[in-house]
Amino acid sequence: MSQAISPISLVAAKPRIQIIGVPIDLGASRRGTDGGPSALRVAGLGAQLESIGYRLAVEKDIPVPTMESCSKDQSNTRYKAEILRVCTALAEQTRRALAVGDIPLIIGGDHSIAHGSVSGVSAHYREQGESVGLLWFDAHGDINTPKTSPSGNIHGMPLAHLLGYGDTDLANIMGYSPKVRPENVVLIGIRDIDAGERELIHQSGITAYTMRDIDELGMARICREAMKIVCNGTAGFHVSFDVDGCDPSVIPGSGTLVPGGVSFREAHLLLEYCADTQKMLSMEVVELNPFLDQGNISAERTISLIKSAFGKRVL
């Protein structure tokens, strides 16, 4: 007589998620993104992930100095020493999370934290002889170097450093560079690009989809193309999600708003495609500024988007 099999045993257990908070605003010129992790937690991030079947590891926070405790810095890499320390610690924590089988969900903080998160993911898989893809959702290119940056704000430089350009110290977190191959990098949602960034985007060989591309091709086609690029020959991919990639009417709580962005439904579709691949290795959410928000609605909508990335379905 055959033994009955419980339906539960047919469903693979979901891995744990480790939420890592990085309350930093040193990389930006406008203050307030250091409150982003708290805003997401107040809006119930952990409970919402548990509601779709995930277990949570003990949450971690990376220690970050306040701007007031740092020496004033007007260089072309403002607060580099402090950001480098934070991102190195984040890289190590991200690598540790992956080593025990957890999915890192990093909540920032400005986009300078991507130096650390992507370095940690890349280092973990590099030790196994594998590479990772990178999906970068943003209104901006974040691919300035210290030489091309008009502001010296490091949150506008991480993609350049992850590709091996720019400042040697920032590019070599975890002891090597580059962290990702340009043929596995996709930039989606851009609509505010500096001249130096435009040149490096073309020079680097990454794939970039502007808002015009989204308008003309449609988000579904771009999602399909992007998933092929970030998964081609990789162990999987990291999602670096800047909330300002969405239109300000969707996410008003950011200090780097650019009109004419991705709709709420288009952003959900992109993240649903990420979930469908089952190859999303890690995710970070950045540039949420609760001091500029309207009743924490941006945090609540951001959590809704995060749940789509982690597989929430209508049916």
N, C-alpha and C positions, 0 to 999 in steps of 0.2 A: 504494500500500500504506500503510495507516495505521500510524503509529508506536506501539509499545507504550508505555504510560504506567506509570511506576513507582508502586506503591501509596503510597510515601512522599510523592510529589509531590501526592497528593490530600489529604494531611493538612496543615493550616496549622501552620506552626511556632509553638510556644508563645513568648510574650514572655518576656524575662528577668525574674527576681525580684531586687529589691534589698532585702536584709535591712538594717534600720537599728536598731541597738541604742540604747536610751535607759535607762541604769541609774540610775534616780531613785527615791528614796523620800521626797522632801521633801514630797510632797502628802499623805502619810498619817501617822497617829499611831503605827502599828506599823512598826518597822524591818524591812528585809529584802528588799523588792521590787527593790532595786538589784541583787540577785543573779539576778533573773529571766532577763535575756538570757544570762548565762553558763550557767545551768541548761539552757536550751533548746539552746544550742550544744554543751554537753557531751553532751546526749542525741542529738546528730546531726541537728539541724534541716536544715542545708544538704544533707547527703548524702541525707536522706530526700526532700527536694524534687527533687533530681536523679534519684532512683530512680523518680519518676513523670514524668520527661521534661522537667523545667525546666532551663534554664541559669541560672546565678547571676551577677549583677554583683558587682563588688568590694563587700564588706560595709562599711558605714559605722557609726560610733558618734558619738553626740552627746555632747560633753563635759558632765559634770554635777558640780557641787561636792558634797562630802559634807556631811552635816548638821553634823559637827564643825567644818568650816571656815567655817560661816555664823554670823552673829550670831543669838542666840536670838530667836525671834519668837513672841509670844503674841497677835498681832492676829487679826482675823476673816478675814484672808487670809494664813495662815502661809507664810513663805518666798516671798511673791509675786514679789519682784524676781528671785530666782534661777530660779523656775519660768518666769517670763515670758521670761527670756533663753534658757533651754533650749528652750521651746516655739517661740520665734521661729526659732531655729536649726533645729529639727526641721521647721517649716513650710517653710523655704527648701529643706532637703534633700529633703523629700517632693516639692515642686514640681519640683526639678531631676530627680529620678528619673522622674517622669511625663513631663517634657519630652523625655527621650531614649527614651521608649517602654517603660520598665521598670514593673513592678508593685511598689509599695512594700509591704513586709511589715515593720511596725514592732513590735519586741519590747521590752516594758517590764519593770520600771518600773511605778509606780502610774498610776492612770487620769488623773492631771493631764496626761499627755502627749497626750491627745486634743485639748486646746486647739491643739497644734501640728500633729498629723497631719491632722485634719479641715480646719484652716485652709489647709494646703498643698494638699490635694486640691481644696478649694473654689476657691482662688485660681487654680490651673492651669486649671480648666474655666471659671471666670468670665472669664478672658482670651479664651476662645473663645465667649463669649456663652451658656454653658450652666450649669446648676445640677447639684447632686449630691444623691442620697438618702443616708440614714444609718440603718443597722441597728445598734441598741445592745443588746447582750446582757449582762444584769447582774442581780444580786440586788437592786441598789439603783437609785434613780432618777438619782443623780449630777446632780440638777437644783436643788440648793440654790444660793442666792445668798449673798454675804457677810452679808447681813442675816438670812437664815433659818437659816444653818448653825449647828448646836449646838456644833461643834468648831473651826471655822476652817480645817479641812483642805481644801485645794483639790482633792484628788481626788474630793470629793463635789460639785463645782461645774461641771465642764466642759460638760455638756449645756446648762445654763442660759446660759453665756456664748456657746456656739456658736449659740444661738437669739437672742442679742442682749440678754439680761437681765444684771443684776448689775454687776460691776466693769467700768468702761469700758476700762481697759488690756487686761484679759484677753479682753474681747469683741472688741477691735479689732486683734488680731494680723493682720498683713498689710494693715492700713489700712482695713478696712471691717467692717461688721456688719449683719445676721447672716450666718453662713456657710451655713446651710441653711434651707430653708422648712419650717415645721412640718408641712405636709401631706405631706412626703416623709420624715418621721422616724418610726421604729418602735422602741419599747422592749419587749424581750421578757425574761421570766423574773423580773420584780420581785416581791419579797415582804418587803422591809424599807424602808419609806418614811417620811421625816419629815413632820410636818404641813405645813410650808412647801412641801415638794416636791409633796405631794398637790395642794395648791391650784394650783401652777404647772403641773403636768401637765394639769389640767383647763383652766386659763386659756390655755395655749400653743396648744392644738389639735393636739398630737402624738397618735399612736396608741400606746397602751400595753396590753400583754398581761401580766396577772399570772399567778402560778402557778395560781390558780383557773381562769382562762381556759384555760390549757393542759390542766388536768385535765378541764374540761367540754367543750371544743371539740376537743381533740386537737392535737398539734403539726403534723400534716400540713396541716390546714385553716389554722392560724395562719401556717404557712410560705407557703402559697399567697397568703393575703391580704397578708402582709408584702411579698412580692416585687412585687406589683402597686403597693403604696404607694411603695416606694423607687425603683421604676423609672418611675413615671408622670411623663412629661415631663422626665426627667433624662438626663444622659449615662451614668449608672450610679450605683453606690452604694459607700460605704465601710462596712466592717464593723468595729465597735469591740467586741471580744470580751473581756469580763472573765471570767476563769476562775471567779470565785465565783458566776456564774450557774448553774454546774453544782452538783449536790448535793455536799456535803462528802465523801460516800463515793466520789465519782468523782475529785474534785480536792481532796485534803486540804491541799495546799500553798498556802494563801492566808491572809492575816491578817484577812480580812473575811468569814469563813464564816457562812452562814445556812442552817440545816437546811431540808429540804423543797424542794430545787431540781430543776433539769432533770436527767434521767437521761443517761447516756453516749450511749445510742442516740438519744434525742431531740435532743441537741446535734449529733450527727453528721447527723441528718436535716435540721436547720436549715441546716447548712453545705453539705450536698449540694444543697439547693434553691438556695442562693446560687451554687454552681458551675454548676448547670443553666441559670441565666439567661444566663451568659457576660457579665454586666454588672457583676461585682464589680471595682471599680477599684483597690482597696487594702484592706489589712487591718491591724489592730493587735491584739496580745494583751497583756493587762495583768494586774497584781495577782498574778502567780505569785511565791511566796515560798519559795525552796528551803530556808530555815532552819526552816520549819515542815512540810516535806514528809517523806515516808516513802520513802527510797531513790531519790529523783528520779522516782518514779512519776507525779507530777503533770505534770512536764515531758514525759515520754514520752507520756502520754495527750493532752496538749495538742498535741504534734506530730501525733499521729494525727488530731486534729480539724482542725488546719491543713491537712493533706493532703486531707481531705474538701472543705474550702473551695476548694482549688485543683484539684479535679476527680478525685481518686482514686475509682475505681469498682470494684465487685466483679466485674462482667461488662462 
